[in-house]
Amino acid sequence: MIDIGPDFRQQALRAGLSGLDAVLLTHEHSDHTAGLDDIRPLNHRKGGAIPFYGEQRVLDDLKKRFHYAFSPSLYPGLPEVDLHPVEAGQKIEVGRCQIQSFRVWHGQLGILAYRMGPFAYITDASRLDPGVVSTALKGCRVVVINALHREPHHSHFNLEQALAFAQQIDAGVCYLTHISHHMGLHAQVQLELPERVLLAWDGLEIDLPDE
Protein backbone atom coordinates (compact mmCIF):
# COMPACT_ATOMS: atom_id res chain seq x y z
CA MET A 1 0.00 0.00 0.00
CA ILE A 2 1.23 3.51 -0.81
CA ASP A 3 0.54 5.86 2.11
CA ILE A 4 -2.04 5.26 4.84
CA GLY A 5 -4.35 8.25 5.20
CA PRO A 6 -7.00 9.09 7.79
CA ASP A 7 -9.74 7.23 5.90
CA PHE A 8 -7.70 4.01 5.61
CA ARG A 9 -10.22 2.04 7.69
CA GLN A 10 -13.12 2.97 5.40
CA GLN A 11 -11.04 2.23 2.30
CA ALA A 12 -9.96 -1.16 3.65
CA LEU A 13 -13.51 -2.17 4.53
CA ARG A 14 -14.85 -1.06 1.16
CA ALA A 15 -12.12 -2.95 -0.70
CA GLY A 16 -12.44 -6.07 1.46
CA LEU A 17 -8.76 -5.83 2.36
CA SER A 18 -7.74 -9.02 4.15
CA GLY A 19 -3.99 -8.53 4.43
CA LEU A 20 -1.22 -6.01 4.06
CA ASP A 21 2.33 -6.92 3.06
CA ALA A 22 3.88 -3.45 3.43
CA VAL A 23 3.22 0.29 3.45
CA LEU A 24 5.30 2.63 1.28
CA LEU A 25 5.28 6.19 2.59
CA THR A 26 5.72 9.16 0.27
CA HIS A 27 6.07 11.73 3.08
CA GLU A 28 5.04 12.59 6.62
CA HIS A 29 1.97 14.83 6.19
CA SER A 30 -1.12 13.68 8.10
CA ASP A 31 -3.24 12.98 5.04
CA HIS A 32 -0.65 10.34 4.13
CA THR A 33 0.09 8.81 7.57
CA ALA A 34 -2.85 9.34 9.95
CA GLY A 35 -4.35 5.88 9.38
CA LEU A 36 -1.45 4.01 10.98
CA ASP A 37 -3.42 3.07 14.09
CA ASP A 38 -6.02 1.25 12.00
CA ILE A 39 -3.62 -1.50 10.88
CA ARG A 40 -4.20 -3.38 14.15
CA PRO A 41 -6.74 -5.90 12.74
CA LEU A 42 -4.29 -6.60 9.92
CA ASN A 43 -1.53 -7.18 12.48
CA HIS A 44 -3.72 -9.89 13.98
CA ARG A 45 -4.28 -11.49 10.58
CA LYS A 46 -0.59 -11.34 9.74
CA GLY A 47 0.48 -12.45 13.20
CA GLY A 48 3.03 -9.68 13.61
CA ALA A 49 4.37 -6.33 12.52
CA ILE A 50 3.76 -4.78 9.11
CA PRO A 51 6.81 -3.24 7.37
CA PHE A 52 6.67 0.52 6.75
CA TYR A 53 9.14 1.98 4.26
CA GLY A 54 10.02 5.67 4.12
CA GLU A 55 12.75 8.23 4.42
CA GLN A 56 14.36 8.46 7.85
CA ARG A 57 12.81 11.83 8.70
CA VAL A 58 9.38 10.40 7.85
CA LEU A 59 9.91 7.39 10.11
CA ASP A 60 11.15 9.70 12.89
CA ASP A 61 7.96 11.73 12.49
CA LEU A 62 5.86 8.56 12.87
CA LYS A 63 7.64 7.82 16.13
CA LYS A 64 6.59 11.23 17.43
CA ARG A 65 2.99 11.17 16.21
CA PHE A 66 2.38 7.57 17.28
CA HIS A 67 4.81 7.48 20.19
CA TYR A 68 2.68 4.98 22.11
CA ALA A 69 3.28 2.37 19.38
CA PHE A 70 7.05 2.69 19.80
CA SER A 71 7.19 3.08 23.59
CA PRO A 72 9.43 0.72 25.61
CA SER A 73 6.35 -0.12 27.71
CA LEU A 74 4.24 -1.86 25.09
CA TYR A 75 0.86 -3.40 25.86
CA PRO A 76 -1.39 -5.76 23.86
CA GLY A 77 -3.45 -4.22 21.10
CA LEU A 78 -1.00 -1.60 19.86
CA PRO A 79 -0.34 -1.24 16.13
CA GLU A 80 2.76 -3.25 15.24
CA VAL A 81 5.04 -1.50 12.77
CA ASP A 82 8.47 -2.50 11.52
CA LEU A 83 10.26 0.61 10.22
CA HIS A 84 12.62 0.42 7.21
CA PRO A 85 14.50 3.57 6.14
CA VAL A 86 14.66 4.24 2.40
CA GLU A 87 16.67 6.76 0.41
CA ALA A 88 15.50 8.23 -2.88
CA GLY A 89 16.62 5.97 -5.70
CA GLN A 90 16.75 2.88 -3.50
CA LYS A 91 15.09 -0.35 -4.61
CA ILE A 92 12.71 -2.16 -2.27
CA GLU A 93 11.65 -5.79 -2.43
CA VAL A 94 8.30 -6.82 -0.97
CA GLY A 95 7.64 -10.48 -1.66
CA ARG A 96 8.08 -10.89 -5.41
CA CYS A 97 7.39 -7.20 -6.07
CA GLN A 98 10.38 -5.07 -7.05
CA ILE A 99 9.81 -1.39 -6.23
CA GLN A 100 11.92 1.55 -7.35
CA SER A 101 11.75 4.74 -5.27
CA PHE A 102 12.60 8.09 -6.80
CA ARG A 103 12.65 11.74 -5.76
CA VAL A 104 9.93 14.28 -6.46
CA TRP A 105 9.41 17.69 -4.87
CA HIS A 106 6.41 18.80 -2.81
CA GLY A 107 7.18 22.51 -2.82
CA GLN A 108 10.54 22.65 -1.03
CA LEU A 109 10.06 19.25 0.59
CA GLY A 110 11.71 16.28 -1.05
CA ILE A 111 9.35 13.28 -1.02
CA LEU A 112 9.27 9.82 -2.59
CA ALA A 113 7.42 8.41 -5.56
CA TYR A 114 7.38 4.73 -6.48
CA ARG A 115 7.50 2.57 -9.58
CA MET A 116 6.48 -1.11 -9.75
CA GLY A 117 7.03 -2.67 -13.15
CA PRO A 118 4.97 -0.73 -15.71
CA PHE A 119 3.18 1.31 -13.01
CA ALA A 120 4.32 4.55 -11.31
CA TYR A 121 2.65 6.48 -8.51
CA ILE A 122 3.42 10.16 -7.90
CA THR A 123 1.48 12.29 -5.44
CA ASP A 124 1.87 15.77 -3.91
CA ALA A 125 4.45 16.72 -6.54
CA SER A 126 5.04 20.24 -7.77
CA ARG A 127 8.18 19.44 -9.76
CA LEU A 128 10.55 16.62 -10.69
CA ASP A 129 14.29 16.80 -11.14
CA PRO A 130 15.59 16.91 -14.72
CA GLY A 131 16.12 13.43 -16.13
CA VAL A 132 13.50 11.64 -14.01
CA VAL A 133 11.15 11.17 -16.97
CA SER A 134 13.88 9.55 -19.06
CA THR A 135 15.08 7.31 -16.22
CA ALA A 136 12.60 6.43 -13.47
CA LEU A 137 9.54 6.79 -15.72
CA LYS A 138 10.90 5.40 -18.97
CA GLY A 139 8.53 2.88 -20.52
CA CYS A 140 5.75 3.27 -17.94
CA ARG A 141 2.35 2.09 -19.15
CA VAL A 142 0.30 3.54 -16.29
CA VAL A 143 1.18 6.64 -14.27
CA VAL A 144 -0.79 8.17 -11.42
CA ILE A 145 -0.06 11.88 -10.85
CA ASN A 146 -1.56 14.54 -8.61
CA ALA A 147 -3.60 17.44 -9.99
CA LEU A 148 -4.96 19.50 -7.10
CA HIS A 149 -7.18 22.01 -8.92
CA ARG A 150 -7.04 24.57 -11.71
CA GLU A 151 -5.32 27.47 -9.96
CA PRO A 152 -1.54 27.63 -9.40
CA HIS A 153 -0.38 26.12 -6.11
CA HIS A 154 2.96 26.37 -4.34
CA SER A 155 3.37 22.66 -3.60
CA HIS A 156 1.13 20.67 -5.96
CA PHE A 157 0.69 20.37 -9.70
CA ASN A 158 -2.43 22.12 -10.90
CA LEU A 159 -4.42 20.70 -13.80
CA GLU A 160 -2.44 22.51 -16.49
CA GLN A 161 0.89 21.35 -15.06
CA ALA A 162 -0.32 17.77 -14.62
CA LEU A 163 -1.49 17.64 -18.25
CA ALA A 164 1.84 18.99 -19.46
CA PHE A 165 3.59 16.33 -17.39
CA ALA A 166 1.32 13.60 -18.77
CA GLN A 167 2.17 14.69 -22.30
CA GLN A 168 5.88 14.66 -21.48
CA ILE A 169 5.95 11.12 -20.09
CA ASP A 170 3.64 9.77 -22.82
CA ALA A 171 2.52 6.72 -20.84
CA GLY A 172 -0.22 4.41 -22.08
CA VAL A 173 -2.64 6.04 -19.65
CA CYS A 174 -2.31 8.68 -16.93
CA TYR A 175 -4.69 8.92 -13.98
CA LEU A 176 -5.07 12.17 -12.05
CA THR A 177 -5.44 11.93 -8.28
CA HIS A 178 -5.23 14.07 -5.09
CA ILE A 179 -8.01 16.20 -6.59
CA SER A 180 -9.71 19.04 -4.72
CA HIS A 181 -13.46 19.62 -4.96
CA HIS A 182 -12.53 22.98 -6.54
CA MET A 183 -11.62 21.08 -9.72
CA GLY A 184 -15.29 20.61 -10.63
CA LEU A 185 -17.60 17.66 -11.27
CA HIS A 186 -15.97 14.46 -12.48
CA ALA A 187 -18.03 13.97 -15.65
CA GLN A 188 -17.60 17.58 -16.74
CA VAL A 189 -13.85 17.73 -16.10
CA GLN A 190 -13.28 14.42 -17.88
CA LEU A 191 -14.72 15.91 -21.08
CA GLU A 192 -11.94 18.54 -21.02
CA LEU A 193 -9.10 16.04 -20.75
CA PRO A 194 -7.06 14.71 -23.66
CA GLU A 195 -7.09 11.09 -24.74
CA ARG A 196 -5.35 8.68 -22.34
CA VAL A 197 -5.71 11.06 -19.36
CA LEU A 198 -8.43 10.13 -16.87
CA LEU A 199 -9.61 11.40 -13.52
CA ALA A 200 -9.12 8.65 -10.96
CA TRP A 201 -12.01 7.64 -8.69
CA ASP A 202 -12.51 5.85 -5.39
CA GLY A 203 -12.51 2.12 -5.99
CA LEU A 204 -10.62 2.29 -9.28
CA GLU A 205 -8.86 -1.00 -10.07
CA ILE A 206 -6.07 -1.36 -12.64
CA ASP A 207 -4.92 -4.74 -13.94
CA LEU A 208 -1.21 -4.84 -14.74
CA PRO A 209 0.83 -7.60 -16.36
CA ASP A 210 3.51 -9.32 -14.29
CA GLU A 211 6.90 -7.80 -15.15
Secondary structure as UniProt FT lines:
FT   TURN            6..7
FT   HELIX           8..15
FT   STRAND          23..24
FT   HELIX           30..33
FT   TURN            34..35
FT   HELIX           36..39
FT   HELIX           40..46
FT   STRAND          50..54
FT   HELIX           56..65
FT   HELIX           67..70
FT   TURN            76..77
FT   STRAND          81..85
FT   TURN            88..89
FT   STRAND          91..94
FT   TURN            95..96
FT   STRAND          97..106
FT   TURN            107..108
FT   STRAND          109..116
FT   TURN            117..118
FT   STRAND          119..121
FT   TURN            130..131
FT   HELIX           132..135
FT   TURN            136..139
FT   STRAND          142..146
FT   HELIX           159..169
FT   STRAND          173..177
FT   HELIX           181..183
FT   HELIX           186..192
FT   TURN            195..196
FT   STRAND          197..199
FT   TURN            202..203
//
